């Protein structure tokens, strides 16, 4: 199933962001640590036009820490500083300002030579919907601020948010979207809940999640649901249905007569995955990036 990308809306968002670049010192690109590539906007490099940038791998508490470190190294290879954070718990958030200052050290030194005070760092936060942007803004600000409005068609005015005395945030004036030309991108986003369940059938999403877990995190599935695993490397449709039926029985997702309700079983396994009950899971690795 193809998911629409909103190309017209993206053009507007790009223009709005480019108009704000002269007002900022640096950009904060917020990604989902579980799927850093799929949660990026493919036009972001052109949109930010070389502005100093800090990549935040948000929701790192749900991602495989070893894979997250691989992503940090991957971005470093692209000349981008990357920092794992969890805006919900606050993990890593205190490191954001020091890392921004590191990126701007040369600019700050030049200003000092001219007798200018460094002033607060002014940063623009960009990210696709549902990567935790509003939670991060609230965490940095230390209070709830105006809703960021992660919906297409919402036009927001310039909104500076003070985050202590040394950091000022400019909320994204436009909404960025991932590009769904690769169906796997849409599926990965659906697995994390970033794509509404009405768009992709829940059973299709759960089956894709289980297939991936069998390939990369089979032990987590086995331990959570006391599964009898299919033969190694056997991930065809029949094998996935068999695993899902076992999960349904383990979670009590049964219809009258004892038949497994695959829709309920699918919802159950997706809730477990999204909440971290299946452990820390990364849905893509740097080697998968072409």
C-alpha positions in Angstrom: 0.0 0.0 0.0 1.4 3.4 -1.0 1.2 6.3 1.5 0.8 9.8 0.1 3.8 12.2 0.7 2.2 15.7 0.6 4.7 17.2 -1.9 2.8 20.6 -2.1 2.8 20.9 1.7 6.5 20.1 1.7 7.3 22.9 -0.7 5.5 25.3 1.7 7.3 23.9 4.7 10.7 24.2 3.0 10.1 27.8 2.1 9.0 28.7 5.7 12.1 27.0 7.2 14.5 28.6 4.8 13.1 32.0 5.6 14.0 31.5 9.3 17.6 30.3 8.7 19.0 33.8 9.0 17.6 34.1 12.5 19.3 31.0 14.0 22.8 29.9 14.9 22.2 26.1 14.6 19.6 23.5 13.8 18.5 20.5 15.9 17.3 17.6 13.7 15.2 15.3 15.7 15.0 11.6 14.6 13.6 8.4 16.1 16.5 6.4 17.4 14.8 3.2 16.4 14.7 4.2 12.7 16.9 7.2 12.1 16.8 7.0 8.3 13.1 6.4 7.9 12.3 9.2 10.3 14.3 11.8 8.3 13.1 14.2 5.7 15.0 13.4 2.5 15.3 17.1 1.7 16.8 18.2 5.0 20.3 18.7 3.8 19.1 21.1 1.1 16.7 22.8 3.4 19.2 23.6 6.1 21.9 24.7 3.6 25.0 23.9 5.7 23.8 25.4 9.0 25.6 23.8 12.0 23.4 20.9 13.0 23.0 18.6 16.0 21.2 15.3 15.2 19.2 14.0 18.2 18.4 10.3 18.3 15.2 10.5 20.4 13.5 7.7 22.2 16.9 6.1 22.6 15.6 4.2 25.7 13.5 2.1 23.3 16.3 1.5 20.8 19.0 -1.2 20.7 22.0 0.7 22.3 24.6 -1.1 20.2 22.8 -0.2 17.0 22.3 3.4 18.3 26.1 3.7 18.7 26.5 2.5 15.1 24.2 5.3 14.0 26.2 7.9 16.0 29.3 6.7 14.1 27.4 6.7 10.8 26.4 10.4 11.2 29.9 11.3 12.4 31.1 9.9 9.1 28.8 12.3 7.4 30.2 15.2 9.4 27.2 15.4 11.7 27.3 15.3 15.5 24.7 12.9 16.8 23.5 12.6 20.4 21.1 9.8 21.8 18.4 11.3 24.0 15.1 10.4 25.5 12.9 13.5 25.8 10.3 11.7 27.8 12.7 10.8 30.7 15.1 13.6 30.1 18.1 11.3 29.4 20.8 13.1 27.5 18.8 16.4 27.3 21.3 18.3 29.5 24.0 17.5 26.9 22.2 19.3 24.1 23.4 22.9 25.0 27.0 21.9 25.5 27.0 20.0 22.2 25.5 23.1 20.4 28.2 25.3 22.0 30.9 22.9 20.6 29.4 23.2 17.1 29.5 27.0 17.4 32.9 27.4 19.2 34.6 28.9 16.1 31.8 31.5 15.7 31.8 32.3 19.4 35.6 32.8 19.3 35.3 35.2 16.4 32.6 37.2 18.2 34.8 37.4 21.3 37.7 38.8 19.2 35.4 41.6 18.2 34.4 42.2 21.8 30.9 40.8 21.3 29.2 38.7 24.0 28.3 35.2 22.9 24.6 35.6 23.9 22.1 32.8 23.9 22.3 30.0 21.3 19.4 30.3 18.9 18.4 27.0 17.5 15.7 25.7 15.1 14.1 22.3 15.9 13.1 20.3 12.8 11.6 16.8 12.6 8.8 14.8 11.0 5.6 14.4 13.0 5.5 12.0 15.9 9.3 11.9 16.6 8.7 13.7 20.0 9.3 17.3 19.0 6.8 18.8 21.4 8.0 16.6 24.3 11.6 17.8 23.7 10.6 21.4 23.5 8.6 21.1 26.8 11.6 19.3 28.4 14.1 21.9 27.4 11.8 24.8 28.3 11.0 23.2 31.7 7.3 23.9 31.1 4.4 23.2 28.7 4.4 25.5 25.8 2.0 26.1 22.9 1.2 23.0 20.9 3.5 22.5 18.0 0.7 21.3 15.7 2.1 18.3 13.9 -0.7 18.3 11.3 -0.5 19.2 7.6 -2.0 22.6 6.7 -1.4 24.3 10.1 0.4 27.5 9.7 2.3 28.7 12.8 3.9 32.1 13.3 7.4 32.6 14.6 7.6 31.3 18.2 10.7 31.8 20.2 10.9 29.6 23.3 13.4 30.4 26.1 15.1 27.3 27.5 17.1 28.8 30.4 19.3 31.8 29.9 21.6 30.3 27.2 19.3 28.6 24.8 16.4 30.0 22.7 14.4 27.6 20.5 12.5 28.5 17.3 9.7 26.0 16.7 9.6 24.7 13.2 7.5 27.0 11.1 6.5 24.2 8.8 5.8 20.5 9.0 8.4 18.1 7.5 7.4 14.7 6.2 9.3 11.5 5.4 9.1 10.3 1.9 7.2 7.0 1.4 8.4 6.0 -2.0 10.1 3.0 -0.3 7.2 1.0 1.1 9.5 -0.3 3.9 9.8 3.2 5.2 6.1 3.5 5.7 6.0 0.1 7.3 8.7 0.9 9.8 7.0 4.1 10.7 3.7 2.2 11.2 5.4 -0.3 13.4 6.4 2.5 15.8 3.0 4.1 15.7 4.1 7.1 13.7 1.6 6.2 10.9 -2.0 5.9 12.0 -3.3 2.4 12.1 -6.2 3.3 9.8 -3.7 3.8 7.0 -2.1 0.3 7.1 -3.9 -2.9 8.2 -2.8 -3.7 11.7 -2.2 -7.4 10.9 0.0 -6.5 8.0 2.0 -4.1 10.3 2.3 -6.7 13.1 3.3 -9.5 10.7 6.1 -7.3 9.4 7.2 -6.5 13.0 7.3 -10.2 14.0 9.2 -11.1 10.8 11.8 -8.5 11.6 12.0 -9.6 15.3 12.5 -13.2 14.3 15.4 -12.1 12.1 17.1 -9.8 14.7 15.5 -10.2 18.1 14.2 -13.8 18.2 15.2 -14.3 21.9 13.0 -11.3 23.0 10.0 -12.9 21.3 10.7 -16.3 22.7 11.1 -15.0 26.3 8.0 -12.7 26.2 5.6 -15.2 24.8 7.2 -18.6 25.6 7.2 -19.4 21.9 8.1 -22.5 20.0 10.2 -20.9 17.3 10.0 -21.8 13.6 13.1 -23.3 12.0 16.0 -20.8 11.7 15.6 -18.6 8.6 12.0 -19.7 8.1 10.1 -16.4 7.9 7.5 -17.2 5.2 3.8 -16.3 5.7 2.9 -19.7 7.2 5.7 -19.4 9.8 4.6 -15.8 10.8 1.0 -16.9 11.1 2.1 -19.8 13.3 4.1 -17.4 15.6 1.2 -14.9 15.7 -1.2 -17.7 16.7 1.1 -18.6 19.6 1.3 -15.0 20.6 -2.5 -14.8 20.5 -2.9 -17.8 22.8 -0.2 -16.5 25.2 -2.0 -13.1 25.5 -5.5 -14.6 25.6 -6.6 -13.1 22.2 -9.2 -15.8 21.5 -12.6 -15.9 19.9 -15.4 -18.2 21.1 -14.4 -21.7 20.3 -10.7 -21.0 21.1 -9.8 -19.6 17.7 -7.1 -17.0 17.8 -8.2 -13.4 17.0 -5.2 -12.3 14.9 -6.3 -8.7 14.9 -6.2 -8.6 18.7 -3.0 -10.5 18.8 -1.5 -8.0 16.3 -2.5 -5.1 18.5 -1.0 -6.8 21.5 2.4 -7.5 20.0 2.6 -3.9 18.6 1.7 -2.4 22.0 4.5 -4.6 23.6 7.0 -3.5 21.0 6.2 0.2 21.2 6.2 0.2 25.0 9.5 -1.5 25.3 8.2 -4.8 26.7 10.0 -6.7 24.0 13.2 -5.0 25.0 15.2 -2.3 23.2 14.6 -2.8 19.4 16.1 -0.9 16.5 14.2 -1.3 13.2 17.0 -0.4 10.8 20.8 -0.3 10.8 23.3 1.9 9.0 24.3 -0.8 6.6 20.7 -0.7 5.2 21.2 2.9 4.1 22.0 3.0 0.4 
